[in-house]
């Protein structure tokens, strides 16, 4: 498994992570490893694609609904 070296972490930040790790009964290394793993898992999620799918699903339930963007812009101009 590869190692990672991160330089110049502010002391305040490192102290905060150490406190969180201690409260959770983990070492600093365990806490950081979990945080990086979570970050890596989030990177795979495509929010734009998800929202697009939700919009398509909503459109299939109510196909005759208009997009309200133009109406809102018109109303704001008043």
C-alpha atoms as a printed R data frame, in Angstrom:
   type eleno elety resid chain resno       x      y       z
1  ATOM     1    CA   UNK     A     1   0.000  0.000   0.000
2  ATOM     2    CA   UNK     A     2   1.479  3.421  -0.923
3  ATOM     3    CA   UNK     A     3   2.370  6.060   1.653
4  ATOM     4    CA   UNK     A     4   1.484  9.748   1.497
5  ATOM     5    CA   UNK     A     5   3.431 12.633   3.007
6  ATOM     6    CA   UNK     A     6   1.640 15.934   3.580
7  ATOM     7    CA   UNK     A     7   3.780 18.915   4.537
8  ATOM     8    CA   UNK     A     8   2.983 22.247   6.165
9  ATOM     9    CA   UNK     A     9  -0.298 21.361   7.875
10 ATOM    10    CA   UNK     A    10  -1.240 24.222  10.209
11 ATOM    11    CA   UNK     A    11  -0.777 23.290  13.870
12 ATOM    12    CA   UNK     A    12  -4.338 24.365  14.670
13 ATOM    13    CA   UNK     A    13  -5.707 21.978  12.034
14 ATOM    14    CA   UNK     A    14  -3.531 19.073  13.130
15 ATOM    15    CA   UNK     A    15  -4.464 19.602  16.786
16 ATOM    16    CA   UNK     A    16  -8.161 19.581  15.884
17 ATOM    17    CA   UNK     A    17  -7.817 16.297  13.977
18 ATOM    18    CA   UNK     A    18  -5.857 14.785  16.872
19 ATOM    19    CA   UNK     A    19  -8.646 15.758  19.299
20 ATOM    20    CA   UNK     A    20 -11.297 14.236  17.016
21 ATOM    21    CA   UNK     A    21  -9.284 11.041  16.705
22 ATOM    22    CA   UNK     A    22  -8.872 10.804  20.479
23 ATOM    23    CA   UNK     A    23 -12.605 11.344  21.076
24 ATOM    24    CA   UNK     A    24 -13.347  8.534  18.633
25 ATOM    25    CA   UNK     A    25 -10.759  6.207  20.143
26 ATOM    26    CA   UNK     A    26  -8.571  6.212  17.049
27 ATOM    27    CA   UNK     A    27  -4.995  7.123  16.314
28 ATOM    28    CA   UNK     A    28  -4.187 10.147  14.188
29 ATOM    29    CA   UNK     A    29  -3.184  7.829  11.346
30 ATOM    30    CA   UNK     A    30  -6.474  5.901  11.540
31 ATOM    31    CA   UNK     A    31  -8.483  9.131  11.569
32 ATOM    32    CA   UNK     A    32  -6.650 10.547   8.561
33 ATOM    33    CA   UNK     A    33  -6.864  7.261   6.666
34 ATOM    34    CA   UNK     A    34 -10.640  7.128   7.179
35 ATOM    35    CA   UNK     A    35 -11.007 10.751   6.084
36 ATOM    36    CA   UNK     A    36  -9.024 10.098   2.897
37 ATOM    37    CA   UNK     A    37 -11.025  6.931   2.169
38 ATOM    38    CA   UNK     A    38 -14.292  8.876   2.543
39 ATOM    39    CA   UNK     A    39 -12.963 11.592   0.262
40 ATOM    40    CA   UNK     A    40 -12.005  8.997  -2.326
41 ATOM    41    CA   UNK     A    41 -15.465  7.423  -2.204
42 ATOM    42    CA   UNK     A    42 -17.157 10.811  -2.659
43 ATOM    43    CA   UNK     A    43 -15.043 11.621  -5.698
44 ATOM    44    CA   UNK     A    44 -16.769  8.861  -7.666
45 ATOM    45    CA   UNK     A    45 -20.242 10.303  -7.158
46 ATOM    46    CA   UNK     A    46 -21.384 12.388 -10.132
47 ATOM    47    CA   UNK     A    47 -23.802 14.965  -8.719
48 ATOM    48    CA   UNK     A    48 -24.581 16.457 -12.126
49 ATOM    49    CA   UNK     A    49 -25.594 13.053 -13.495
50 ATOM    50    CA   UNK     A    50 -27.678 12.328 -10.385
51 ATOM    51    CA   UNK     A    51 -29.584 15.606 -10.664
52 ATOM    52    CA   UNK     A    52 -30.139 14.965 -14.360
53 ATOM    53    CA   UNK     A    53 -31.633 11.558 -13.565
54 ATOM    54    CA   UNK     A    54 -33.901 13.038 -10.899
55 ATOM    55    CA   UNK     A    55 -35.139 15.699 -13.343
56 ATOM    56    CA   UNK     A    56 -35.894 13.023 -15.938
57 ATOM    57    CA   UNK     A    57 -37.811 10.977 -13.371
58 ATOM    58    CA   UNK     A    58 -39.849 14.001 -12.314
59 ATOM    59    CA   UNK     A    59 -40.548 14.853 -15.958
60 ATOM    60    CA   UNK     A    60 -41.845 11.315 -16.535
61 ATOM    61    CA   UNK     A    61 -44.352 11.723 -13.674
62 ATOM    62    CA   UNK     A    62 -45.543 15.132 -14.824
63 ATOM    63    CA   UNK     A    63 -44.634 15.559 -18.501
64 ATOM    64    CA   UNK     A    64 -46.745 18.684 -19.039
65 ATOM    65    CA   UNK     A    65 -45.017 20.768 -16.378
66 ATOM    66    CA   UNK     A    66 -43.254 23.838 -17.684
67 ATOM    67    CA   UNK     A    67 -39.872 25.109 -16.599
68 ATOM    68    CA   UNK     A    68 -40.476 27.993 -14.207
69 ATOM    69    CA   UNK     A    69 -37.112 29.698 -14.801
70 ATOM    70    CA   UNK     A    70 -38.484 32.100 -17.415
71 ATOM    71    CA   UNK     A    71 -41.487 32.945 -15.231
72 ATOM    72    CA   UNK     A    72 -39.234 33.659 -12.243
73 ATOM    73    CA   UNK     A    73 -36.937 35.886 -14.293
74 ATOM    74    CA   UNK     A    74 -39.918 37.799 -15.636
75 ATOM    75    CA   UNK     A    75 -41.326 38.246 -12.152
76 ATOM    76    CA   UNK     A    76 -37.997 39.532 -10.794
77 ATOM    77    CA   UNK     A    77 -37.823 42.207 -13.477
78 ATOM    78    CA   UNK     A    78 -40.967 43.843 -12.134
